[in-house]
Amino acid sequence: MVKNDLIRIAIDGPGGAGKSTIAKLVAKDLNIEYIDTGAMYRAIGLKIIKENIDLKDPKRLEVMLNDTEIDFNNEKIILDGEDVSFFIRTPEISMMASNCSKEALVREKLVKLQRKIGSKKSVVMDGRDIGTNVLKDAELKVFLTADSEVRAKRRYNEMIEKGEKADYNEILEDINKRDYQDSHRELNPLKQAEDAILLDTSYMSIKEVVNSIKGYIENL
């Protein structure tokens, strides 16, 4: 039995491994909160734009971050008490989220918030460094991966189904490039935590992956 009945599940892995899809389904089945870490960067991006903050002005950025609270409620992201789920999905916010995620001040703030959320309630959190950095004491850590060719094919099929143009070779090249960048970045590179369970989903269905993770939880 886990301490205080608090279950923190950290799911890490490379891009295209299905982390978000799996994390959402596991959270739903267990009736616990899914923490969309990417949405947190989008929320910060929204606030930066609203308050017209220059990322090159660290003092003003730090003041803003110190006065920022983010939480989740039924998959809705709450920024300073307001549900901003609808407002963070624009291209402008996406670009700002990407830009601000490179700032150490922003990353430090969001890691603190992620740890704070994980200290108060049971969560499923996915990313690149959740088990190795954000939730080092998570009750369950899973490193979700799949062959790059499989991930590229999945992404290709998703785009085709949406009616978008897709080039398999370009997608595969992008995935390989992103894998290299993620695993070689200076700050908290992508790697499997020593106590994480390796789960290769190359030839598994979504249901099989979800059931596997739930099986690990039952054995905690």
Secondary structure, DSSP 8 states (H G I E B T S, - for coil): --GGG--EEEEE--TTS-HHHHHHHHHHHHT-EEE-HHHHHHHHHHHHHHTT--TT-HHHHHHHHHT--EEEETTEEEETTEE-TTTT-SHHHHHHHHHHTT-HHHHHHHHHHHHHHHHHS-EEEEESSIIIIITTT-SEEEEEE--HHHHHHHHHHHHHHTT----HHHHHHHHHHHHHHHHH-SSS-----TT-EEEE-TT--HHHHHHHHHHHHHT-
